[in-house]
Amino acid sequence: MTRLQVQDLVTEFDTRNGVIRALHGISFDVGDSEIVGIVGESGSGKSTIVRSVIKLLMPPGRVAAGAAHFNGRNLLEMRERELRQIRGRDIGFVAQNPFSALNPVLRIEKQFANIVKAHGQRFNHGARQHAIDLLTATGVGDPERVVHGYAHELSGGMAQRVVIAMALYMNPGLVIADEPTTALDLTVQRQVLDTLRRLTSESGRAMLIVTHDLGVVAKYCDRVLVMYNGRLVEQGPVSEVFVRPQDPYTVSLLESVVSAGALSLSAEEADPDGTAAVPQIQLTDSRRA
Ligand SMILES: Nc1ncnc2c1ncn2[C@@H]1O[C@H](COP(=O)(O)OP(=O)(O)OP(=O)(O)O)[C@@H](O)[C@H]1O
């Protein structure tokens, strides 16, 4: 079943030099239990897609047209009050920089409590235990110590795990992650992505993940969206797009990093027991290169 359906999304930024159209009619679906990756060079519009969908665009950005149906309802037509309930409860968001998502002056426990209270529930013993269990599931070794502490006491990897635990806290049906591991070293990156995938597939929830890294897509995603210059130039199952890319831009991207065959091998066969770090296959702007 379709969890998220984005149709003809157009997003613009009103700048001093005029209107910049950042997204030109983007359409795609994310189904239940599906992990969909968005790739494309810097500035192609990846973050703008996810921020448009959950209406977290910073001014001067605005959605000029289109729809984003989540469980059948158009998020873009909802009032902010209703959206605030959906964010966190039904859609979990993991930002690129975990420290930007954490409050520096509140203990981690208090931040979990605020999530619970924002959705009209009490942060009782069971709710606290749920936070501890999620922190444990995301690989936080000493969750009791972490919940008592502050964000600045955490390493980048630990902070991202905490943010993931917070994003999953209300058991959302969709998790949106914007370059969730860019700031992390390879081993931690892999652990965080493994955790996200496990917690996603166990519950049948869907995930939309923005990444620069084709290796991440090859290893973790079911389908991929390829962005170029604000346009969705290709989309489909990773096994098809990476092996038989149709759009010339996708072809050049794949050629610029590694042959398509080698890419799929690197993800599935070069790491059969899942012990190696995620292969780093960064996108470059091959048109300009
Ligand atoms: N605050 C802003 N003001 C004006 N234009 C913006 C703003 N933010 C984004 N844009 C425009 O939107 C385009 C897409 O930006 P976006 O951040 O979505 O790209 P991205 O693919 O996520 O890049 P990156 O990989 O570097 O994060 C940019 O090229 C820029 O033209």
The ligand as a MOL file (V3000), in Angstrom:
LIG
                    3D

  0  0  0     0  0            999 V3000
M  V30 BEGIN CTAB
M  V30 COUNTS 31 33 0 0 0
M  V30 BEGIN ATOM
M  V30 1 N 17.3160 29.2890 1.5470 0
M  V30 2 C 17.3990 29.2580 0.2220 0
M  V30 3 N 17.3250 30.3970 -0.5160 0
M  V30 4 C 17.3640 30.3720 -1.8500 0
M  V30 5 N 17.4640 29.2480 -2.5820 0
M  V30 6 C 17.5550 28.0900 -1.9200 0
M  V30 7 C 17.5190 28.0270 -0.4920 0
M  V30 8 N 17.6370 26.7260 -0.1170 0
M  V30 9 C 17.7220 26.0190 -1.2500 0
M  V30 10 N 17.6690 26.8300 -2.3420 0
M  V30 11 C 17.6770 26.4270 -3.7450 0
M  V30 12 O 17.2170 25.1010 -3.8350 0
M  V30 13 C 18.1520 24.3020 -4.5440 0
M  V30 14 C 18.1280 22.9250 -3.9260 0
M  V30 15 O 18.7110 22.9730 -2.6420 0
M  V30 16 P 18.7350 21.6850 -1.6920 0
M  V30 17 O 19.3340 22.0930 -0.4010 0
M  V30 18 O 17.3910 21.0510 -1.6690 0
M  V30 19 O 19.7190 20.7280 -2.5000 0
M  V30 20 P 20.3590 19.3570 -2.0260 0
M  V30 21 O 20.3080 18.4510 -3.2040 0
M  V30 22 O 19.7110 18.8700 -0.7750 0
M  V30 23 O 21.8430 19.8050 -1.7410 0
M  V30 24 P 22.8980 19.2560 -0.6560 0
M  V30 25 O 23.2260 17.8640 -1.0990 0
M  V30 26 O 24.0580 20.1820 -0.7890 0
M  V30 27 O 22.2470 19.3100 0.7000 0
M  V30 28 C 19.4640 25.0400 -4.4520 0
M  V30 29 O 20.2650 24.8700 -5.5690 0
M  V30 30 C 19.0390 26.4650 -4.3560 0
M  V30 31 O 18.8700 26.9670 -5.6760 0
M  V30 END ATOM
M  V30 BEGIN BOND
M  V30 1 1 1 2
M  V30 2 1 2 3
M  V30 3 2 2 7
M  V30 4 2 3 4
M  V30 5 1 4 5
M  V30 6 2 5 6
M  V30 7 1 6 7
M  V30 8 1 6 10
M  V30 9 1 7 8
M  V30 10 2 8 9
M  V30 11 1 9 10
M  V30 12 1 10 11
M  V30 13 1 11 12
M  V30 14 1 11 30
M  V30 15 1 12 13
M  V30 16 1 13 14
M  V30 17 1 13 28
M  V30 18 1 14 15
M  V30 19 1 15 16
M  V30 20 2 16 17
M  V30 21 1 16 18
M  V30 22 1 16 19
M  V30 23 1 19 20
M  V30 24 2 20 21
M  V30 25 1 20 22
M  V30 26 1 20 23
M  V30 27 1 23 24
M  V30 28 2 24 25
M  V30 29 1 24 26
M  V30 30 1 24 27
M  V30 31 1 28 29
M  V30 32 1 28 30
M  V30 33 1 30 31
M  V30 END BOND
M  V30 END CTAB
M  END
